[in-house]
């Protein structure tokens, strides 16, 4: 399969994560962020596990739970703390720092060289996301900013370790393990901090099914597969598609306006993504539209947990992080 196809399939994940805001605010019950995150990961992971019928071998259990915590549990918890304490635009902009952190962790853990073009592309993507979602009235909160940065760092480290730790199994199996581990870690936290869910409406059930089957099971299989084939830096830059998708869905479905700065931000994000992928293709020695180098057949968030709407961000979607 050529590199262009791998990019398209991997890019579907953050594009779908961008729909989380619309689904969460339109179909899911309010006030259960941790419960929603747990129900998004654990049932989907169990269904995939029943499908593949393969458990981690001895020596892999600890790694699977570390990855589940980084890619789901810690990331989701920090994402929701940031969403509650910050305007959506600020939280999304903080999450957009993830590609820069991935570049650093890739250097430390994978030995990848830090390429100036990748750094420029990551900074340009952050600026584009800021133009897309940040408002002049955005306020900062120390705890919220800290949580946003910790969430981005957690997902970035999980992305790099997913590439470093590659068991000899399919992307589907690797995704099942991580989803179950992340959901198990979230379960006691959700039960402790949040009240039980009330009776679910038909819309609630539809929302949970979409987030679990499409927004989690499908997307994370594509995401982890992309990490194995393309590498963490190339995949992390695709996470910028999430806020672009969220803003476009808000415009198309929620009658929100696209301002000139938002359009400029969208263009900047797309240019930054192109620059990042171009640089990655040159580094691997494969032109962007030709066959990518082979990699082991194993399989990031953002991102991503269901977004919550903060009072100061009701006019613009709070995209999944990507992370997701």
C-alpha positions, 0 to 999 in steps of 0.5 A: 500500500502506498504512502498516500493511501496510508496518509488518507486512512490515518487522516480519517481518524482525526477528521472523525474525532472532529465530530465528537463535539457535535455528537457530545453536545447533541446526543449525550447526557451532560455532566458525565465526562469521565463516564463518557470517556470510559464508556467510549473506550471499554465497551469498544475495546471488549468488542474488539477483544472478543473479535480477535480473541487474543490476550497479551503474552507475558511481558506485554501486560505492563506495556499495554497498561502504560500505553492505555493510560497514556493514550486514553486514561491520563489523556482523557482525564486531563482533556476534561479538566482543561475543557472545564477550566478553559475556553474551548479555543484555549484548550484546543490550542494547548492540545495542538502543541502535541506534534512538537512534543512528539518530535522531542520524544521521537528524538529521545526514544527513537533516535529520530533527528529533529528536522527544522522543517518539522519544527516549522510545520508544527509551529505553523499548525499551532498558529493555524489552530489558534486562528481557527478556535481562539477568541479574543476573550479567551481567559487563562487558568493555571490548573487548566493550562497545566492539564492541557499541556499534561494531556498533550504530553501524555498523548505524545508520549503514548504515540511514540511508545506505540511505535517503540513497543510493537508486539507481533500482532495486528493493529486491531489486536493492539488497539483492543488491548489498549482500549480495554486497559485504558477503560479499566483504568478509567472505570474506578475514577468515573465511579468515584467522581461521578453519579450513576447515569440516569435512564438513557434516551434513544439519542443517548444510545445512538451517541454512545454507539457512534462514539464507541464503534466509529469514533473510537474502535475504527479511528484508533485502529487506523491511528495505531496502524498509521503510527506503525507505517508512517512514524509518530511525527508524520502521524501527529501532524495529521491531528490538526485535521480534528479542529478543522473538521470540528469547525467545518461541522459547526459551520455546516450543522450548527449554523456557525459563521466562518470568519476571515481569521478562521479561513486563514487558520484553516489554510495555514493548518493545511499548508503546515500538514503538507510541509510536515508530510513532505519533510517526512517523505524526504527523510524516509527517501520515499516521495510523498505519493510513492511506496512507503518503506516497509515496517513491522505489521503492528499498529496515536488521541486527539483525541480523543475523549468527548469534548465538553462545552465550557460556558465561554466557548459556546460559539466555537467547537472544542475539537477533540484533541487529538490527540481525541 
